[in-house]
Amino acid sequence: MALQFDFVLLQAVANDIADTQLSFGTPLIFIISCLLVLFIASRAIECPHVGPKMPLGPLEGIFNKMSVATFIGAMSFGHIIAAIVTLVTRQAA
């Protein structure tokens, strides 16, 4: 019984994926959103330098020499914002 249920679920997911069209819009939304939040967070967070520093190379000056925790938090929030924007734009279309 469980094997049959898994097959039906897998078939439903496969049909849904086949109907999805790939575009460059979604990755572009994620990239822009994450970079924007990263830029804003590096200046808005009260203590962005607490903890080990994120090795950003030549971009350290742009992103205010932030710590690893600040980077992870900003990227997480950037992904949340991008997911919301993506869902809203797909629903509007």
PLY file of the C-alpha trace (Angstrom):
ply
format ascii 1.0
element vertex 93
property float x
property float y
property float z
element edge 92
property int vertex1
property int vertex2
end_header
0.00 0.00 0.00
2.77 2.44 0.91
4.65 1.70 -2.32
1.56 2.43 -4.40
0.95 5.71 -2.53
4.57 6.78 -3.08
4.27 6.05 -6.79
1.09 8.12 -7.11
2.69 10.99 -5.20
5.82 10.78 -7.35
3.72 10.79 -10.52
1.79 13.86 -9.36
5.02 15.72 -8.61
6.50 14.70 -11.97
3.45 16.03 -13.81
3.65 19.30 -11.89
7.36 19.70 -12.68
6.74 18.97 -16.38
4.30 21.91 -16.53
6.79 24.33 -14.98
8.72 26.57 -17.35
12.26 27.55 -16.49
13.20 31.19 -16.74
16.05 33.45 -15.74
13.70 35.67 -13.74
13.70 33.65 -10.53
17.49 33.33 -10.11
17.84 37.00 -11.00
15.31 37.95 -8.30
17.25 35.86 -5.75
20.61 37.34 -6.70
19.42 40.95 -6.61
17.46 40.46 -3.41
20.35 38.77 -1.58
22.89 41.40 -2.65
20.54 44.24 -1.71
19.81 42.78 1.73
23.52 42.04 2.22
24.40 45.65 1.43
21.67 47.07 3.70
22.33 44.63 6.57
26.04 45.38 6.64
25.17 48.97 7.58
21.95 48.51 9.55
22.97 45.76 12.00
24.11 47.20 15.32
27.22 45.00 15.72
28.13 43.57 12.28
31.76 42.96 13.27
31.20 40.56 16.20
32.71 37.13 15.52
34.98 35.81 12.78
35.17 37.97 9.67
33.72 36.84 6.35
36.49 36.60 3.71
34.87 38.62 0.90
38.10 39.54 -0.84
37.92 42.78 -2.85
34.26 43.30 -1.85
35.06 43.68 1.86
34.88 47.46 1.67
31.48 47.47 -0.03
29.96 45.11 2.53
31.53 46.81 5.60
33.86 43.91 6.58
31.00 41.93 8.11
31.20 38.82 10.27
30.14 35.33 9.23
27.00 35.54 11.39
25.96 38.80 9.73
26.55 37.30 6.30
24.49 34.18 7.04
21.66 36.22 8.56
21.59 38.64 5.63
21.62 35.85 3.05
18.83 34.02 4.88
16.69 37.15 4.97
17.52 37.81 1.30
16.26 34.35 0.38
13.04 34.89 2.34
12.41 38.22 0.59
13.21 36.69 -2.82
10.87 33.75 -2.23
8.03 36.11 -1.31
8.67 38.30 -4.36
8.81 35.23 -6.61
5.55 33.83 -5.24
3.77 37.18 -5.56
4.94 37.75 -9.12
3.96 34.23 -10.18
0.54 34.59 -8.63
-0.02 37.93 -10.34
0.83 36.45 -13.74
0 1
1 2
2 3
3 4
4 5
5 6
6 7
7 8
8 9
9 10
10 11
11 12
12 13
13 14
14 15
15 16
16 17
17 18
18 19
19 20
20 21
21 22
22 23
23 24
24 25
25 26
26 27
27 28
28 29
29 30
30 31
31 32
32 33
33 34
34 35
35 36
36 37
37 38
38 39
39 40
40 41
41 42
42 43
43 44
44 45
45 46
46 47
47 48
48 49
49 50
50 51
51 52
52 53
53 54
54 55
55 56
56 57
57 58
58 59
59 60
60 61
61 62
62 63
63 64
64 65
65 66
66 67
67 68
68 69
69 70
70 71
71 72
72 73
73 74
74 75
75 76
76 77
77 78
78 79
79 80
80 81
81 82
82 83
83 84
84 85
85 86
86 87
87 88
88 89
89 90
90 91
91 92
